[in-house]
Amino acid sequence: MKLKHFLYGFIAGGLAAGISTMLTAPNSGDVTRVRIKKKKQLVLKQLHDLKTNLMQLKDSATIATKEGKTNISKFLSEVKTSLTQWEKEIHPQQQAIQRELVEIKEIIQELER
């Protein structure tokens, strides 16, 4: 018996909701369907544009990564070359400083005696 009352209530509520929706709808069904189609087309176009932009962004990121790796490799190579050259240029001065330190040490030892 309770199930029967529930079903009657469910059907009555559905009819009431349908009637109130039809009476309060701002436009006819045809107009609403046309608007929905236009909105659907707009959303689909925006999704397509978004997909295109994301693919371009992905391609740009890939290119930037490859160029970055190449440039970093070149930069590191140039830094190593510069350091090697700097070491060669400074080596004579380094030896001169070491000789001077030995001489200063010897002078200090003589002064202590």
C-alpha positions as CSV (number, residue, x, y, z in Angstrom):
1,M,0.0,0.0,0.0
2,K,2.8,2.4,0.8
3,L,4.5,1.7,-2.5
4,K,1.3,2.7,-4.3
5,H,1.1,6.0,-2.5
6,F,4.8,6.6,-3.2
7,L,4.3,6.1,-6.9
8,Y,1.2,8.3,-7.1
9,G,3.2,11.0,-5.2
10,F,6.2,10.6,-7.6
11,I,4.0,10.9,-10.7
12,A,2.1,13.9,-9.4
13,G,5.4,15.6,-8.4
14,G,6.8,14.9,-11.9
15,L,3.7,16.3,-13.6
16,A,3.7,19.4,-11.4
17,A,7.4,20.0,-12.1
18,G,6.9,19.6,-15.9
19,I,3.9,21.9,-15.9
20,S,5.6,24.6,-13.9
21,T,8.7,24.4,-16.1
22,M,6.6,24.8,-19.3
23,L,4.7,27.7,-17.8
24,T,7.8,29.6,-16.5
25,A,10.2,28.9,-19.4
26,P,11.4,32.2,-20.9
27,N,11.3,30.9,-24.5
28,S,9.7,28.2,-26.6
29,G,11.3,24.8,-27.1
30,D,12.4,25.7,-30.6
31,V,14.1,28.9,-29.5
32,T,15.8,27.1,-26.5
33,R,17.1,24.3,-28.8
34,V,18.5,26.8,-31.3
35,R,20.3,28.6,-28.4
36,I,21.6,25.4,-27.0
37,K,23.0,24.4,-30.5
38,K,24.7,27.8,-30.8
39,K,26.2,27.5,-27.3
40,K,27.3,24.0,-28.1
41,Q,29.0,25.2,-31.3
42,L,30.7,28.0,-29.4
43,V,31.9,25.7,-26.7
44,L,33.2,23.2,-29.3
45,K,35.1,26.0,-31.2
46,Q,36.6,27.2,-27.9
47,L,37.7,23.7,-27.0
48,H,39.2,23.3,-30.5
49,D,41.1,26.6,-30.1
50,L,42.3,25.6,-26.6
51,K,43.5,22.2,-28.0
52,T,45.4,24.0,-30.8
53,N,47.0,26.5,-28.4
54,L,48.0,23.7,-26.1
55,M,49.6,21.8,-28.9
56,Q,51.5,25.0,-30.0
57,L,52.6,25.4,-26.4
58,K,53.8,21.8,-26.2
59,D,55.8,22.3,-29.5
60,S,57.3,25.5,-28.3
61,A,58.3,23.9,-25.0
62,T,59.9,21.0,-26.8
63,I,61.9,23.4,-29.1
64,A,62.9,25.5,-26.1
65,T,64.1,22.4,-24.3
66,K,66.2,21.2,-27.2
67,E,67.7,24.7,-27.7
68,G,68.4,25.0,-24.0
69,K,70.2,21.7,-23.9
70,T,72.3,22.8,-26.9
71,N,73.1,26.2,-25.5
72,I,74.0,24.8,-22.1
73,S,76.3,22.3,-23.7
74,K,78.0,25.1,-25.6
75,F,78.2,27.3,-22.6
76,L,79.8,24.6,-20.4
77,S,82.3,23.9,-23.2
78,E,83.2,27.6,-23.4
79,V,83.5,27.8,-19.6
80,K,85.8,24.8,-19.5
81,T,87.9,26.3,-22.3
82,S,88.1,29.6,-20.5
83,L,89.1,28.0,-17.2
84,T,91.8,26.0,-18.9
85,Q,93.2,29.1,-20.6
86,W,93.0,31.1,-17.3
87,E,94.9,28.3,-15.5
88,K,97.6,28.4,-18.2
89,E,97.8,32.2,-18.0
90,I,98.0,32.3,-14.2
91,H,100.5,29.4,-13.8
92,P,103.6,31.5,-14.2
93,Q,102.3,34.0,-11.7
94,Q,101.4,31.2,-9.3
95,Q,105.0,29.8,-9.5
96,A,106.4,33.3,-8.9
97,I,104.2,33.7,-5.8
98,Q,105.3,30.3,-4.5
99,R,109.0,31.2,-5.0
100,E,108.4,34.5,-3.2
101,L,106.7,32.6,-0.3
102,V,109.7,30.3,-0.1
103,E,112.1,33.3,0.0
104,I,110.0,35.0,2.6
105,K,110.0,31.8,4.7
106,E,113.8,31.6,4.4
107,I,114.2,35.2,5.4
108,I,112.0,34.7,8.4
109,Q,114.0,31.7,9.4
110,E,117.2,33.7,9.1
111,L,115.8,36.5,11.2
112,E,114.8,34.0,13.8
113,R,118.4,32.7,14.0
